[in-house]
Amino acid sequence: MAFSYGFFDSRGLDRTYTAEDFTNYLSSLICNGILDTYGDCFKVTANENLSVTIGTGKAWIGGHYFINDSPYTLDLSRYVDKSMSKYLIIGIYCDTSDAVRKCDIEVKAGTAATTPAIPNFSNSQTKTYLTLAAVRLNAGVTEIKQSGITDYRESSSKCGYVRCILGKCKVSEILDAYEKNNRLLENIQEQLGELSERVSGITGEIVDIGKVGENAYYTQYSDGTLSISGSGATNDYTGFAIQLGYSDEPDSPFYENELIQKVKFSYGITELGNWLFAACRNLENIVLPRNLERIGDLTFNRTAITSIEFPASLTTIGTGAFTASRLEKVYIPDTVKNFGRYAFFHCELLKSVNIQCEKTGSVAFSGCISLTDVTIGVGCKYIADSSFVYCDNLREITYEGTLAQWAEVGKGHLWDGHGGVSESVLERIQCTDGFMEYDSENSVWKEVKT
């Protein structure tokens, strides 16, 4: 018969297909080898005896798959020769013969000799091998060393990794390239968007240009837009400290600049320095760069910003970073490792806070008189001193874990505002299996199971 075809739905059993039909089809798409995105890729590791461990992994051979979902130990003691050395090889095989029809691990020992040779698996019409590693067993050895293991997983002639249909790259390389292209495309689209907006949206002329970092530059337009381009960190400044004689460092070029209403950043900016936009009282629109890592001390102090989205790359929120701003809602991601004091102090319009980071800064939300909605994630391990002092309308906090987990969370002095100069109204911590209730008569938190 010259032609074959498939696959089609069966009508009255006029089309039948076997598992081999599907494996033959898959083998035309998936090259033989180890899938480098699964587990440990069958890494062979020496143990402190005469055994090795084969790591987890997934392999494809002729359209058939083989999975090891937990570390597998091979005892090689029976292969040791007391007088001469030898090599053995470890591999995965697929046997399609009618009597076997399986995939498994196989060990093949070479001949013991003064100068031993490494054996090879031999493929047949029904049996195909992927060689993972060769192990040298010296004469009378009592322990296998990792240095005695030769890894063949990268060898395309012995094993290799699963490659795309064109056979040119690993699956992970395809995914990496895809991700890089996506990032590049996003960056280009972002720059084109900025350029388009600049051309069509800016109605005024350039009023100021300058440098705010080693590789960071700004352009200010008469319509209230400020553009910061370049890469890396912007400078740290000292705000009004110079005016009070506390510093000889220069002020930020934007300090108390009431013309700035909107700030746009290029992709490459990674740090916003201390006092950078402090006292820009009309600054209300800002989109942080996607790879931003640090917001410095008092960077947005006394600005008119009402909302902000922190990127997943952010690790630092500086001391007083948003003090007395007009933020209404804040989500602190778990990537934030450095949470400064007074970060959101006296944000009188702040109503909702979601804390997913490991610990808060002291006095972080003190004076947030409109705050009514606070959520704390199970990743939070410490609530610092006076975090919620003078939060006059905060009656309940939602904790996303159990009562037992809440008990493990560290709490600083006056964290809840109780016992301070101004008595706190916080009376309940809602957990997943009950709640904590504040006993004002005895000044203690009591557990209530539900």
Secondary structure as GFF3:
##gff-version 3
##sequence-region A 1 450
A	DSSP	alpha_helix	19	27	.	.	.	ID=ss1
A	DSSP	beta_strand	33	34	.	.	.	ID=ss2
A	DSSP	beta_strand	44	46	.	.	.	ID=ss3
A	DSSP	beta_strand	51	54	.	.	.	ID=ss4
A	DSSP	beta_strand	57	61	.	.	.	ID=ss5
A	DSSP	beta_strand	64	68	.	.	.	ID=ss6
A	DSSP	beta_strand	72	75	.	.	.	ID=ss7
A	DSSP	three_ten_helix	77	79	.	.	.	ID=ss8
A	DSSP	beta_strand	86	95	.	.	.	ID=ss9
A	DSSP	beta_strand	102	109	.	.	.	ID=ss10
A	DSSP	beta_strand	127	137	.	.	.	ID=ss11
A	DSSP	three_ten_helix	146	148	.	.	.	ID=ss12
A	DSSP	beta_strand	149	151	.	.	.	ID=ss13
A	DSSP	alpha_helix	171	201	.	.	.	ID=ss14
A	DSSP	beta_strand	206	211	.	.	.	ID=ss15
A	DSSP	beta_strand	216	221	.	.	.	ID=ss16
A	DSSP	beta_strand	225	233	.	.	.	ID=ss17
A	DSSP	three_ten_helix	239	241	.	.	.	ID=ss18
A	DSSP	beta_strand	262	265	.	.	.	ID=ss19
A	DSSP	beta_strand	268	272	.	.	.	ID=ss20
A	DSSP	beta_strand	285	286	.	.	.	ID=ss21
A	DSSP	beta_strand	294	295	.	.	.	ID=ss22
A	DSSP	beta_strand	316	317	.	.	.	ID=ss23
A	DSSP	beta_strand	329	332	.	.	.	ID=ss24
A	DSSP	beta_strand	338	339	.	.	.	ID=ss25
A	DSSP	beta_strand	352	355	.	.	.	ID=ss26
A	DSSP	beta_strand	373	376	.	.	.	ID=ss27
A	DSSP	beta_strand	382	383	.	.	.	ID=ss28
A	DSSP	beta_strand	396	399	.	.	.	ID=ss29
A	DSSP	alpha_helix	403	408	.	.	.	ID=ss30
A	DSSP	beta_strand	410	411	.	.	.	ID=ss31
A	DSSP	beta_strand	428	431	.	.	.	ID=ss32
A	DSSP	beta_strand	434	439	.	.	.	ID=ss33
A	DSSP	beta_strand	444	449	.	.	.	ID=ss34
###
